Amino acid sequence: MFLARQNLLSLSILLTIIISFRVARCSQQCKRVFSTLHCNGQTRNISTFPSESTLQGYVTLLVTFTNISSLQNGLVILPPLPQLETLVLSSNGILVLNDSLVENNQQIKGLQLQHNKLSSVPIKVLENLPNLTYLDLSYNNILTIPENAFHTNHNLEILLVNGNDLNQVHPDALNGVFSLKYIHLSSNILNRFSFEIFQRVPELTNLFGIYLEDSGITKLSNVSVEVTSCQTLNLNGNLLQSLKGFTLSGFTGLKLLFLDRNQISVIDRFVFGFEDHYNLTVLLLARNNIHRVPVSFLRQLPRLVTLSLAQNKLTQLPNGAFRYNINVEVIDLSDNQIHTVHGLSFIGIQNLRDVDLTVNKPSSLPEQLFDVMDPFVLDIAFNNWTCNCNLFDFLTWSSSGFIRPVKVCVDPRYGNQSTMLLFLSIFSANRDYHGNQS
């Protein structure tokens, strides 16, 4: 009897050691930092999902860069973890999620599933997260956002679905998402896009940013849609060829509009409707096919502060090109084909601070241009300046120190000498201010 009890005790101790070893091994796979548990497959060999005892007591759980088969194939269901608020399952090669993955943890506020292989929005999983405020589905293989995809996520504020294969967003995809502030749909293949999806949710009054960069958009619906709270609209890197009238008439609160890297050649005067737009401060139109300064469109933007028309096909700056933009401070006109700058091109601007005219084709600048302007920084490097008397007024004005960098004459007669050094040799004391012989 004594030997039997001793053997039983030894077996019990052995089992305890084995169980303890397994738990310790599992816990050693993950790094604990205060209220965060990080199981990182890049630094540790993680073959199984962490045990329930390992997961308890953390506010943030990260399981990343693993090849856990059960996680990839939707076999994982989290146990009740009452303190858990943020769940990160990025870069695990997840193909599908178990519908019951988080049913025991409806308190979760942040769910990050980026860089996996999901082919659809995990609607059933999201239905168990009424408190969700942050959702990252970026860089998966999602093709569509269906109707009512987030219908129980009334508190969702940030939605990231960029970097997928999206080709369709259902008009009612955002039903129920009353608190949305930022939506990121960039790097998809949306082709035609309608802002109607935002109008379908009348409670959507705090939407601040819409990001549609590099999404292959060729056309925007010109149906007037009220998105009055939106302050940032990013349409960089698409295939837009024109901006038609009333396309953005509902964006009355817009402050930042990014349209770089499109194919825009035509801009309707009434893009924002018949009324002036008093909120837009930044307009980026670089790397398009614009041949003329869109004066009639710009007249709608009296509070514009920063304007970029760089890398277009502008050939001249007409008189009064920016006369309606009295508050503009920065104008980027670099990398165009501008050969003529008229004397009153910048007339009317009250706060001009910086103009970039680098890499263009002007040979001189008119005297009148500097007579009507307060000092500002003018960048005119890499241009073909003709070093003659017509440049005298420009050199006099530039001596105030508002020019950068030092200019060089490409005229072969002067051997690429600095225009500043030529000032004394060409414009000697026997000439008056206007370059006339005394």
Secondary structure, DSSP 8 states (H G I E B T S, - for coil): -HHHHHHHHHHHHHHHHHHHHHHHHHHHTSEEETTEEEEETTTS---S---HHHHTT-SEEEEES---HHHHBT-------TT--EEE--SS---B--TTTTTT-TT--EEE--SS---S--HHHHTT-TT--EEE--SS---EE-TTTTTT-TT--EEE--SS---EE-TTTTTT-TT--EEE--SS---EE-THHHHT-TT-----EEE-TTS---EE--S----TT--EEE-TTS---EE-TTTTTT-TT--EEE--SS---EE-TTTT-SS--SS--EEE--SS---S--HHHHTT-TT--EEE--SS---EE-TTTTTT-TT--EEE--SS---EE-TTTTTT-SS--EEE--S---S---HHHHHS----EEE--S--B--SGGGHHHHHHHTTTTEES--BB--GGGTT-BHHHHHHHHS-TTB-TTS-B-
